[in-house]
């Protein structure tokens, strides 16, 4: 089945002239890396490409060549619409509500709703960037150094620096191939996973100061007041979930991030093998992977948090 889809995508891309590519709100490294990798490859082939992230790109990834081309909204017409790293179409953002469903949907989330006309979903891959690393040459597009850097960033970040349980020899071979193209793995690793701005570090401090743990769950909370006080400009957790997930003696790591639109963003991480947090995220109309998932839930933080913690305990038998 995949061979048929791969061939159909190759044909569609070949015949496309004006392309819009989008990824999800609050984009992570895989969303940005996949968007840039595919977008730059198509541009190099002479296509007109708009790369769209409704929330823009954080400073952590502005070192990637081509990142200045990313816009927050599409302009004008297009003949092909592509989403990358989006488990469901809502995640692309409200500006796409009346845009029409994608012609091509490329993703690695097991909860993907297959909302495109052509759906290339490989849930066994460690990142959407890994899928593109495999198929860009098959589709006839060269992986240059800037493209390799973007794709390698996607793989590094979605494996948390090769620490997720799905990291495998195949993924490491893909990384070696991208390094051979000129991508600097140590530098990309440091920039995307290790280095933090001063305001992001202060924001982390706010989240860590009110961290709690109970019944095998460790969680942190970031409020709108925390964001304002620290001066953090994003509406995400600045990857604090990865720090919380490193705390020993727990089965689940979580973070709650209060949003300005009366929603709460929740991220789950499974800290033991065999736990599937995607089922909890799906219960709240979210999605993701067995080991890492998320959801946006409408409501006030003081109402949403106890409900989500209770449901997480019940569904995962904690």
C-alpha positions as CSV (number, residue, x, y, z in Angstrom):
1,X,0.0,0.0,0.0
2,X,2.8,2.4,0.9
3,X,4.5,1.9,-2.4
4,X,1.4,3.0,-4.2
5,X,1.1,6.1,-2.0
6,X,4.8,6.9,-2.4
7,X,4.4,6.7,-6.2
8,X,1.3,8.9,-6.1
9,X,3.1,11.5,-3.9
10,X,6.0,11.6,-6.3
11,X,3.7,12.2,-9.2
12,X,1.7,14.9,-7.4
13,X,4.9,16.7,-6.4
14,X,6.3,16.6,-9.9
15,X,3.2,18.2,-11.3
16,X,2.9,20.8,-8.6
17,X,4.0,24.4,-9.1
18,X,2.6,26.4,-6.2
19,X,2.8,24.5,-2.9
20,X,1.7,25.4,0.6
21,X,3.3,23.3,3.4
22,X,2.1,23.6,7.0
23,X,2.8,21.9,10.3
24,X,1.3,22.1,13.8
25,X,0.8,24.9,16.3
26,X,3.5,25.4,18.9
27,X,5.9,23.7,16.5
28,X,8.7,21.5,17.9
29,X,11.9,20.5,16.2
30,X,10.4,17.8,14.1
31,X,7.6,20.1,12.8
32,X,10.2,22.8,11.9
33,X,12.8,20.4,10.5
34,X,10.3,18.5,8.4
35,X,8.7,21.7,7.1
36,X,12.1,23.2,6.1
37,X,13.5,19.9,4.8
38,X,10.6,19.3,2.4
39,X,10.1,23.0,1.6
40,X,13.7,23.7,0.7
41,X,13.9,20.5,-1.4
42,X,10.9,21.6,-3.4
43,X,12.2,25.1,-3.8
44,X,15.5,23.8,-5.1
45,X,13.6,21.9,-7.7
46,X,12.1,25.2,-9.0
47,X,8.7,25.0,-7.2
48,X,7.0,28.1,-5.6
49,X,6.7,27.1,-1.9
50,X,5.1,28.8,1.1
51,X,6.2,27.2,4.4
52,X,3.6,28.1,7.1
53,X,3.7,27.9,10.9
54,X,0.8,29.8,12.4
55,X,2.8,30.3,15.7
56,X,6.0,31.1,13.8
57,X,9.4,29.7,14.8
58,X,11.1,30.0,18.2
59,X,14.6,31.4,18.6
60,X,15.9,27.9,19.3
61,X,15.6,27.0,15.6
62,X,16.4,30.3,13.8
63,X,19.9,29.1,13.1
64,X,18.5,26.7,10.5
65,X,19.1,27.9,7.0
66,X,15.8,28.9,5.4
67,X,14.0,29.5,8.7
68,X,13.6,33.2,7.7
69,X,11.3,32.0,4.8
70,X,8.7,30.6,7.3
71,X,5.5,32.7,7.4
72,X,2.5,32.7,9.7
73,X,-0.2,32.6,7.0
74,X,-0.4,31.6,3.4
75,X,-0.9,34.2,0.7
76,X,-2.4,33.8,-2.8
77,X,-3.3,30.6,-4.6
78,X,-1.8,27.1,-4.6
79,X,-2.2,23.9,-6.4
80,X,-1.0,21.6,-3.7
81,X,-1.4,21.7,0.1
82,X,0.8,19.5,2.3
83,X,0.9,19.0,6.0
84,X,3.8,17.4,7.9
85,X,4.0,16.1,11.4
86,X,0.3,16.8,12.1
87,X,-1.7,14.0,13.7
88,X,-5.0,15.8,13.1
89,X,-5.9,18.7,10.8
90,X,-7.0,20.9,13.7
91,X,-3.3,21.0,14.8
92,X,-2.4,23.1,11.7
93,X,-4.3,26.1,13.2
94,X,-7.5,28.0,12.8
95,X,-6.4,29.8,9.6
96,X,-6.6,26.5,7.7
97,X,-10.2,25.8,8.8
98,X,-11.6,26.9,5.4
99,X,-8.5,26.0,3.4
100,X,-9.6,22.6,2.3
101,X,-8.1,19.4,3.5
102,X,-4.5,18.6,2.5
103,X,-3.6,16.9,-0.8
104,X,-0.7,15.2,1.0
105,X,-0.4,14.3,4.7
106,X,3.0,13.0,5.9
107,X,3.4,12.0,9.5
108,X,4.6,9.5,12.1
109,X,2.0,9.7,14.9
110,X,0.1,6.5,15.6
111,X,-3.0,8.6,16.2
112,X,-3.0,10.3,12.8
113,X,-6.5,10.7,11.5
114,X,-5.5,10.3,7.8
115,X,-7.2,13.5,6.8
116,X,-5.3,14.0,3.5
117,X,-6.1,12.8,0.0
118,X,-2.7,11.0,0.1
119,X,-1.6,9.8,3.5
120,X,1.9,8.7,4.2
121,X,1.8,7.6,7.8
122,X,4.7,5.6,9.2
123,X,4.2,5.3,12.9
124,X,7.3,3.1,13.4
125,X,9.6,5.9,12.3
126,X,11.2,8.0,15.1
127,X,10.3,11.3,13.4
128,X,8.5,12.7,10.4
129,X,11.9,14.1,9.4
130,X,13.1,10.4,9.2
131,X,10.3,9.6,6.7
132,X,11.4,12.6,4.5
133,X,15.0,11.5,4.8
134,X,14.1,8.2,3.3
135,X,11.8,9.4,0.6
136,X,13.1,12.7,-0.7
137,X,15.7,11.0,-2.9
138,X,13.1,8.4,-4.0
139,X,10.9,11.3,-5.1
140,X,13.8,12.8,-7.0
141,X,14.9,15.6,-4.7
142,X,18.5,16.2,-3.5
143,X,19.3,16.4,0.2
144,X,21.7,19.4,0.5
145,X,23.5,20.5,3.7
146,X,20.7,22.9,4.8
147,X,18.1,20.3,4.2
148,X,20.1,17.6,6.0
149,X,20.5,20.0,9.0
150,X,16.8,20.6,9.1
151,X,16.0,16.9,8.9
152,X,18.6,15.9,11.5
153,X,17.2,18.5,13.9
154,X,13.8,16.8,13.5
155,X,15.3,13.4,14.4
156,X,17.4,14.7,17.3
157,X,14.5,16.5,18.9
158,X,11.8,13.9,18.5
159,X,14.1,11.2,20.0
160,X,15.1,13.6,22.8
161,X,18.7,13.2,21.7
162,X,18.3,9.4,21.0
163,X,16.8,8.7,24.4
164,X,13.3,7.6,23.4
165,X,12.5,3.9,23.4
166,X,11.8,3.8,19.6
167,X,15.4,4.9,18.8
168,X,16.8,2.1,16.6
169,X,19.8,1.3,14.4
170,X,17.8,2.5,11.3
171,X,17.3,5.9,12.8
172,X,21.0,6.2,13.6
173,X,22.0,5.2,10.1
174,X,19.7,7.9,8.8
175,X,21.5,10.4,11.0
176,X,24.9,9.2,9.8
177,X,23.7,9.7,6.2
178,X,22.6,13.3,7.0
179,X,26.0,13.9,8.7
180,X,27.8,12.7,5.6
181,X,25.8,15.4,3.7
182,X,27.4,18.0,5.9
183,X,25.0,18.4,8.9
184,X,26.8,19.1,12.2
185,X,25.2,16.8,14.7
186,X,27.0,18.1,17.9
187,X,26.1,21.7,17.0
188,X,22.5,20.9,16.1
189,X,22.1,18.8,19.3
190,X,23.4,21.6,21.5
191,X,21.3,24.3,19.8
192,X,18.1,22.4,19.8
193,X,18.2,20.4,23.1
194,X,20.8,21.9,25.5
195,X,21.0,25.7,25.0
196,X,18.3,27.8,26.5
197,X,17.7,31.5,26.6
198,X,17.9,33.4,29.9
199,X,14.1,34.0,29.9
200,X,13.4,30.3,29.0
201,X,15.5,29.3,32.0
202,X,13.5,31.7,34.3
203,X,10.3,30.2,32.9
204,X,11.6,26.7,33.7
205,X,12.3,28.0,37.2
206,X,8.7,29.0,37.6
207,X,7.5,25.5,36.5
208,X,10.0,23.6,38.6
209,X,9.2,25.6,41.8
210,X,5.6,24.3,41.9
211,X,6.2,20.7,40.7
212,X,4.3,17.9,42.4
213,X,4.3,14.2,42.4
214,X,1.7,11.6,43.5
215,X,0.7,8.0,42.6
216,X,3.5,7.6,40.1
217,X,2.9,10.9,38.3
218,X,5.2,13.9,38.4
219,X,3.8,17.2,37.0
220,X,4.6,20.9,36.6
221,X,2.4,23.9,35.9
222,X,3.1,27.0,33.9
223,X,0.5,29.9,34.2
224,X,0.0,33.0,32.1
225,X,1.3,34.9,35.1
226,X,4.6,32.9,35.0
227,X,4.9,33.7,31.3
228,X,4.4,37.4,31.9
229,X,6.7,37.6,34.9
230,X,9.6,35.8,33.2
231,X,9.1,37.5,29.9
232,X,8.9,34.2,27.9
233,X,7.4,35.0,24.5
234,X,6.1,31.5,23.5
235,X,2.9,29.8,24.5
236,X,4.6,26.4,25.1
237,X,6.6,24.9,27.9
238,X,10.1,25.7,26.5
239,X,10.6,21.9,26.6
240,X,10.4,21.8,30.4
241,X,8.5,18.5,30.0
242,X,11.9,16.8,29.2
243,X,13.4,18.0,32.4
244,X,10.3,16.8,34.4
245,X,10.5,13.5,32.7
246,X,14.1,13.0,33.9
247,X,13.0,12.9,37.6
248,X,13.5,9.4,38.9
249,X,10.9,7.2,40.6
250,X,7.8,8.1,38.5
251,X,5.8,6.3,35.7
252,X,4.3,9.4,34.0
253,X,5.6,12.9,33.5
254,X,3.2,15.7,32.7
255,X,3.0,19.5,32.3
256,X,0.1,21.9,32.2
257,X,0.5,25.1,30.3
258,X,-2.2,27.7,30.7
259,X,-3.2,29.4,27.4
260,X,-4.6,32.9,26.7
261,X,-7.6,31.5,24.9
262,X,-9.1,29.8,28.0
263,X,-7.5,26.4,27.1
264,X,-4.8,24.3,28.9
265,X,-2.1,22.5,26.9
266,X,-1.1,19.2,28.5
267,X,1.8,17.0,27.6
268,X,2.3,13.4,28.8
269,X,5.4,11.3,28.8
270,X,5.5,7.6,29.6
271,X,8.6,7.0,31.9
272,X,8.3,3.2,31.8
273,X,8.1,0.7,29.0
274,X,4.6,-0.6,28.2
275,X,2.7,2.5,29.2
276,X,0.7,4.1,26.4
277,X,-0.1,7.8,27.1
278,X,-1.6,8.4,23.6
279,X,-4.9,6.7,24.8
280,X,-5.3,9.4,27.5
281,X,-4.5,12.2,25.1
282,X,-7.1,10.8,22.6
283,X,-9.7,10.7,25.4
284,X,-9.2,14.5,25.5
285,X,-9.3,14.9,21.7
286,X,-5.5,15.0,21.5
287,X,-3.0,12.5,20.2
288,X,0.6,11.5,19.8
289,X,2.7,8.4,20.5
290,X,2.7,5.7,23.2
291,X,5.6,7.4,25.0
292,X,4.7,11.0,24.3
293,X,1.4,12.7,23.7
294,X,-0.5,16.0,24.1
295,X,-3.9,17.7,24.1
296,X,-5.5,21.1,24.3
297,X,-8.4,21.1,26.7
298,X,-10.9,24.0,27.0
299,X,-11.5,25.3,30.5
300,X,-9.8,27.0,33.5
301,X,-6.6,25.6,34.7
302,X,-7.9,24.9,38.2
303,X,-10.7,22.8,36.8
304,X,-8.9,21.1,34.0
305,X,-5.8,20.0,36.0
306,X,-7.6,17.8,38.7
307,X,-9.8,16.2,36.0
308,X,-6.9,15.3,33.8
309,X,-4.8,13.9,36.6
310,X,-7.8,11.8,37.8
311,X,-8.5,10.5,34.3
312,X,-4.8,9.7,33.7
313,X,-4.6,7.7,36.9
314,X,-7.8,5.8,36.1
315,X,-7.0,5.0,32.5
316,X,-3.4,3.9,33.2
317,X,-4.2,2.1,36.4
318,X,-2.1,4.2,38.7
